[in-house]
Amino acid sequence: MKISLNNALGLHPDALALRADRANLLARNIAQADTPNYKARDIDFAAVLSDRVGQQTGGASMARTSPVHIEQRMDGSGYDVQYRVPLMPSLDGNTVDVQSEQSRFAENNTRLLASLRFLDGRLSGLRTALRGE
């Protein structure tokens, strides 16, 4: 009997990779807090993850229907990066609010650790099944 790791692990590997990418993006925002005209960026985690899950299951996904449509990608990772609308824009054009970025970073980190725990639980269950315990 074949065991498919994609089916056994579910969406957790994708969620983990996406959380790590988002952590990098949020860290970049925090690092650029004093850079004039820097625009804070983020991704819509739920939308990107549901799009990836839909692609894996053969569901419909968004596609560019015209070459003039704007396609903005982060480092070739295959998902859209959005600019954040600032609560209170600064005079130098920077849209990074350090406190809210740190809060988002901490929340993302907590969810990343939760994804790691879910993945660890799945893998230990597979180990147990393979050992026959």
C-alpha positions in Angstrom: 0.0 0.0 0.0 1.4 3.4 -1.0 1.6 6.3 1.4 1.3 9.7 -0.2 3.1 12.2 1.9 1.1 15.0 0.2 -2.1 13.5 1.5 -0.7 12.5 4.9 0.7 15.9 5.7 -2.1 18.0 4.3 -1.7 21.7 3.9 0.8 22.1 6.7 4.0 22.1 4.6 2.5 24.8 2.4 1.4 26.8 5.5 4.8 26.5 7.1 6.6 27.8 4.0 4.1 30.6 3.5 4.5 31.6 7.2 8.3 31.7 6.8 8.0 33.9 3.7 5.6 36.2 5.5 8.0 36.4 8.5 10.8 37.5 6.1 8.5 40.1 4.5 7.4 41.5 7.9 11.1 41.6 9.1 12.0 43.6 6.0 9.3 46.1 6.8 10.6 46.5 10.4 14.1 46.9 9.1 13.0 49.6 6.7 11.1 51.6 9.2 13.4 54.7 8.8 13.8 54.5 5.1 12.1 57.5 3.3 9.3 56.5 0.8 9.5 52.8 1.8 6.1 51.2 1.5 5.1 48.4 3.9 4.2 45.2 2.2 2.3 42.0 3.3 0.5 39.1 1.9 -3.1 37.9 2.4 -2.2 34.6 4.1 -5.6 33.0 3.9 -6.1 33.9 0.2 -2.7 32.6 -0.8 -3.1 29.4 1.1 -6.6 28.7 -0.2 -5.3 29.4 -3.7 -2.4 26.9 -3.3 -4.8 24.3 -1.8 -7.2 24.8 -4.7 -4.3 24.4 -7.2 -3.3 21.1 -5.6 -6.8 19.7 -5.6 -7.5 20.8 -9.1 -9.7 23.8 -8.2 -10.0 27.0 -10.0 -7.5 29.8 -9.5 -7.1 33.3 -10.6 -5.3 33.9 -13.9 -4.1 36.9 -15.9 -6.4 37.3 -18.8 -4.5 40.2 -20.4 -0.8 41.0 -20.6 -1.5 44.5 -19.4 -2.7 43.2 -16.0 -0.2 44.0 -13.2 1.5 41.0 -11.8 3.4 41.8 -8.6 5.3 38.9 -7.1 7.7 38.7 -4.2 11.1 37.2 -5.1 9.5 34.8 -7.7 7.6 32.9 -4.9 4.4 32.8 -6.9 2.0 34.9 -4.8 0.9 38.5 -4.7 2.4 41.0 -2.4 0.2 43.9 -1.4 1.1 47.3 0.0 -0.3 48.1 3.4 -2.5 51.2 3.8 -1.0 53.2 6.6 -3.1 54.2 9.6 -1.2 57.5 9.9 1.2 58.2 7.0 4.5 59.8 7.9 5.9 63.0 6.3 8.7 61.2 4.6 6.4 58.8 2.7 7.3 55.7 4.8 4.2 53.6 5.6 5.8 51.3 8.2 4.2 51.4 11.7 6.7 49.6 13.8 4.3 48.6 16.6 1.8 47.1 14.3 4.5 45.4 12.2 6.0 43.9 15.4 2.5 42.7 16.4 1.9 41.1 13.1 5.4 39.5 13.2 4.7 38.0 16.7 1.3 36.7 15.6 2.8 35.2 12.5 5.6 33.6 14.6 3.1 32.0 17.0 1.1 30.6 14.0 4.3 29.3 12.4 5.2 27.4 15.6 1.6 26.0 15.6 2.1 24.8 12.0 5.4 23.2 13.1 3.6 21.4 15.9 0.8 20.2 13.6 3.4 18.9 11.2 5.4 17.2 13.9 2.2 15.5 15.1 1.4 14.2 11.6 5.0 12.9 11.2 5.1 11.2 14.5 1.8 9.5 13.7 3.2 8.3 10.4 6.3 7.0 12.2 4.1 5.2 14.6 2.1 3.6 11.8 5.3 2.6 9.9 6.8 0.9 13.1 3.5 -0.9 13.6 3.1 0.2 17.2 
